[in-house]
Amino acid sequence: MLRKGSTVQGVILSIDAAHKRLSLGIKQLQPDAWETWFRKYNVNDAVHGKVLRLAGFGGFVELAEGVEGCVIFPKFRAGPAASPIHLR
């Protein structure tokens, strides 16, 4: 959270010299969640996630903070009611 008097690092996104303004980006200095995730996992790896929302075709699963995957319903295999959904 930013507060008056805080020291921050940022990336200059744009400069408007005519109006003496510039835009800073703080998020751009954070590691990319997708790049980090893909360095850790490969095709056919088993992963766990949290179902965020369902749609008519399937659902969206959070695999890590900032990384979501789409699962198509025909690939769902329901286990016992109390167990998680398993993917084939």
N, C-alpha and C positions, 0 to 999 in steps of 0.2 A: 504494500500500500504506500502511496506517495503522501508525503506531508510537507508543508512549507518548511524550508530549511534543510530538507533531506538532500544528500549527495547521491546522485544516480549516474549510471553509465548508460549510454544509448547509442544508436546508430542514426546518423543523419539520413532521413528519408527524402526530404526535399528542402530547397532553399528558395525563398521568395525575396530577393534582394530589394525589389521595388517597394515592398511593404515592410521590409526589415523583419521577416518571420522565417522560422525554420520548423520543420517537423522532425521529432525524434521518435524512434521506436525502441522500446525496451525489450519487447518479446523477441526481437530478432537476435538477441544475444543468447537466448536460451537454446539448449540442444533440441534438434528436431525429433519429435516423438516417433515419427515413422522411421527415420533412419536408424535410430537407436533400436527400435523393435526389430527391424529387418536384419540388423547385425546379429541379433540373438537367436532368431528363429529361421527355420527353413521349411520348404515344402514337405508335407507329410509329418511334421512335428505335431505332437498332441499339445493343445493349449487349453487353458481355462479362461472363461470370461463371464461377464455379467450381462444378462439380457436386458437391454435398455428399453426397447420398444418392439412391438410386433406390427406387421403389415400383412396384407392379403397374400403376398408371395413368400413371406418368411419373417425374419427378424434381424435386428441390429444388436450386435454383441460388443461390449467394451472389452478389449483385450488388454489394454493398458491405458493409463491416463493420456487422452488425446488420440488414441488409436481405436477405431471401431471397424468391425467387419460385418458383412452382410451374409446371412445364412438363408438359403432357399429351403422352403418347407419340405420338399421331397427328400432332403438329406437329413431331416430330423428322425431320430429313433427314440421314442419315449421309453423311459425306464419306469420303475415303480413310482407311484405318485410322490413319494418323499425324496426321491433321488433326482439329481440334476439331469438335464437333457443331454444325451450323448450324440455326437456327430459321427457319421461314417466317413 
